[in-house]
Amino acid sequence: MPSSKEKRAQRHQSQPKQNIAKANTRAKVTEKVAGSGYREVQHIGGRKFYTPLSNDPNLTFGGSSSGGVGSTGGGSSISTNQHENLYGLASDNHTQYVLVDGTRAFGGNWTNAGRTVADLGIITTVDINGGTIDGVTIGSGTINGDLTWSSDQTGVSSLTLANSKNIDLTTGNITFTPTANDTLIISSTTHGASEIATTDASGSNASLTLDVDGDIILDPHTGDVKLLKAGSWYGAKLIPNDDNTFTIHSGDGADEGTLTLRAEGGSISMASYDASGPTETTRFRFNVDSTPEIDVTGNFTIDGSADITLDSVGQTYIKTNGNLVFQADTSGHIYLHNHNIALYNDYGITMKKSVYHFHSGKADFEENHSVLAYYFTPSSTNDYEAYPS
Amino acid sequence: MGVRNTSYQVEQVKRYIKIPDRRLISGLLHVSVVNHDANDAQDDFVQQCYDKRASVSPTIKYSNSFTKSGESTFADGNQGFLDRGRDGMKHSFADYDCFLFYVAGGMSLSGGIQTYGSPISGVSGGSNLVSNSFATNEGGGTYRWAEAPNDLLTPADISANWFLGTGSGYDVDPIGDFCSHFVKYHLISRINNASGHGQLNFAQGTPMFYKTKPIQRRTYTVGGSAIDARDANYADTSTHTAENILSHGMYDTKDTLGNDLGRPSYAQHSSGASSGNFVKIAETSAGSDGQWVSDGAGGLTYATSNEGNTYFSPVDGIKIYGSHRFQTVGRQRNDGRKIYSITGNGAYHEQNFWSLVIDVGLRGNNSSGSSSEGSSDKAIMRNQVNVSFQPFGETGDFDVSDTMQS
């Protein structure tokens, strides 16, 4: 229970009388204050300064020359060593101090260099114009100016949004400038038309890489996926259709386009996919090395709605299971079944076939013409006599 | 047209062309046969037989009538070929025989079989066979043939219809077949180089080894009149002969202008050199009587020397016919009576297709090696046979095989 005002006044008046000694200028003197403990007294410049001593190990004092007691100018006396007993304690006449109740602002610029303000609480209005913001969580707000990383590129900074929070821009961009004049700009304009653009001011190394753990999804709702070259569109596009079909397109409607699939010395494949398996089967493999070849898995049909033309500069061959069955040479000769007459051959059509050489017919019982031919010869001397010898 | 087979030995070679039932076809059939072994270049067979007459193997020299005894020129006293003056000419290529047939017809397989009497078994199984003493009942549905106790009746045997044989001993197969081939053919032409061998030798009773397939032959000769001299192609009225010969065919020694083809076209001895017994193949007429006469050296020779077609024809004859697989099976009991079936085990009757048989009879050896007739197991000289058939008609379904199709 706090002491009454009268008792505090009595203690204030009586204590110095008991222990005051002739003060030694500059020297510290330890005095005992009745009922309060000990203090150190030091005369500096004609004034007395008191330092209370405590036997409480948990009690600390800021600085080394003053504690929670008041002091008086020369000739003044100390009436109490308890701050709470100070007279006029509730009067706000120390304008050099800010008040904890926030009723008085700083009177000038406040510099707290090298110090940490552990918790500023809630800041409703702030104008941060310089310095570094680090480790801050922003709940919501509007950034009226540019949000710019340090121009000297020396800092490593990150901006983190809490879960489900957004960065909302109207007409501004998100710009990365990893090196001077080299940028990545994410921008959006009317109707939400947006762009991710990179710029390499001195070259063409501003690649854009999408490196994701998962799918990369391009989802044009009504249009196509268009591929441009240096800002110009020549008609190349990927067209997702309204069903499970997909089109790769070349040509802009005005000029015919050429679609090139390119592989360095390997092959280009087309595969079927059975989702129920799931299994993938390569159906077409286009070997694009120096000996191009199409390898097909499954029955292969060329089904033309008009003419089908095979046009070779050299000879034309058709094989069945690796065996040559058709050959048209550059002189217009046609060879069937790998026929190769060793002597004098200039036939339009030649055919190597045993037994069953030719058939032409309409149907059973109707117009059948065939050519059958076979030969035989005794296979060993057990089947024929030798010439007389 | 017929065949007088005076050749003793024939080596038969067959090829089968599978054809569906009742399809009418017609077409040309070529058969070409030539002696050679990997196209070896040798003297012709006749010349070699003369040149090496002392070492001709018995299986050759006894293989045909040309080696009949009593007409000896061979060292062992048997008749052989005479010197034709072609030694060293490598004319083995001339030992060929070529045929062109026009073949028509087919085969009907739809008539089915004809039986006699009622079957003694059938759906009732083996019990009827047991009651008729052709089988024994082993119990449990197992039966054995009475004639062969080790033979069990197969399910086909048990379910088959068996017919008792006919004849006094009931042992003659009673099953007939209405299937029949209707394949006919003409030999349009046969060409070889052997027509000169003793065309008229029947007068001597020694037809040599040459088949006598008659061919009508019309011969046109250039006349000797003044008008003939102006037109080299003018011919007298043809003479028509029916010759029992191996066809020589047309053989030109002059072009259409009447110029002799000479050495670029046919063999001849050089000017001034001895021609020996050589006669050009162009000389085709027989001697005045075609008889064999003494050659003045203990052998025989032609009465005339103006016959050059004395090479070897490797084919004896060719037959063309249809056949289908038909085989009955017979079983007998102790008293010799037999039963027959067309559906029992081992029997078959194919009614879906038949086989056109190209039956080539090559001149064969006499495997006995003696002058008595024996069977043939080899062809005389290795030969190459080429067959081409160009059927036109109601089917294109053909299958060629060395054996009869099943």
Interface residues (C-beta under 8 A of the other chain):
Chain A: V355 Y356 H359 S360 G361 D364 F365 E366 N368 H369 S370 V371 L372 A373 Y374 Y375 F376 T377 P378 N382 D383 Y384 E385 A386 Y387 P388 S389
Chain B: V13 R15 I17 P20 R23 Q42 F45 Q48 C49 D51 K52 R53 S55 V56 S57 T59 I60 N365 K378 A379 I380 M381 R382 N383 Q384 V385 N386 V387 S388 F389 Q390 P391 F392 G393 E394 T395 G396 D397 F398 V400 D402
